[in-house]
Amino acid sequence: MLADNDKLNSSEISVGICERGPLEPSPAGIAIRRVALIYSPASGQHSRFRKVVIDDALFVLRLADVTTKALEMYALGSAGTQALKAVGRGCDTILACGGDGTVHEILQCLVGTP
């Protein structure tokens, strides 16, 4: 958990991935290639750090040659719609960054999708 005076640094976060190299397929043959990171701008105690956290996550994914897109929720109930649209545009991975409501909404919309 971040304290109010903690700052995240992209170079510190990305060290592990840089040492391992690009994201390789799992033993099951699954590889992450296109990611939509859907986030709630208001959830959590540290919402003022949200932009830094999102930017750092995107930085690490891009270092691993993963195509990424950050999608900010624009209204209550928009996360599920955004997730479905992202899948329709070819995203193979959806990352939910928010509270229980954001995660629940995205999961409910994606259940049963290929």
HELIX and SHEET records of a PDB file:
HELIX    1   1 SER A   10  ARG A   20  1                                  11    
HELIX    2   2 SER A   47  PHE A   49  5                                   3    
HELIX    3   3 ARG A   50  LEU A   63  1                                  14    
HELIX    4   4 SER A   78  GLY A   88  1                                  11    
HELIX    5   5 ASP A  100  LEU A  110  1                                  11    
SHEET    1   A 3 THR A  67  GLU A  72  0                                        
SHEET    2   A 3 ARG A  34  TYR A  39  1                                        
SHEET    3   A 3 THR A  93  CYS A  97  1                                        
END                                                                             
